[in-house]
């Protein structure tokens, strides 16, 4: 199965259910639909469809990682930020990090490869996933991310993203 909304009903929390939950919580977002995106390069190819010129926005890349003690991490960074996993592991105090498998991604974050997103912490917070977000997110107005599937993107104001984390019990650490 791919990570598009076609298969969202096989996820622990569907994209539609997530969006309804955001509505119920009064958390605002703008929804955009597009072709399925699996990489930052794919995303850059469709950004002009919905990005607002001059907008102070953060576009993301997300890493689902594990350490040797089998602890799970979701690390969300500005999409063009260079990353050295060894240095990141040292910065997080996690030692050597490696990418988690597709099976563990589904188990711990409730999503498939290609749809990794901070919004997956709706499941991850309950599963003990540790969340790190790029400190640059504290300085932007809008954050763009997938709502658990890779053929949709939501634009959310920073304050609304932080409200989401609070509602889900997700503790944000900055990196």
Secondary structure, DSSP 8 states (H G I E B T S, - for coil): --SSGGGGGGSSS-HHHHHHHHHHHT---EEEE-S---SHHHHHTTGGGT--TT--EEEEEEEEEEETT--EEEEEEETT----HHHHHHHHT--SEEE--HHHHHHHHS--TT---GGGHHHHTTTT-EEEE-GGGGG-SEEEE-SSSTTEEEEEEHHHHHHHHHHHT--EEE-
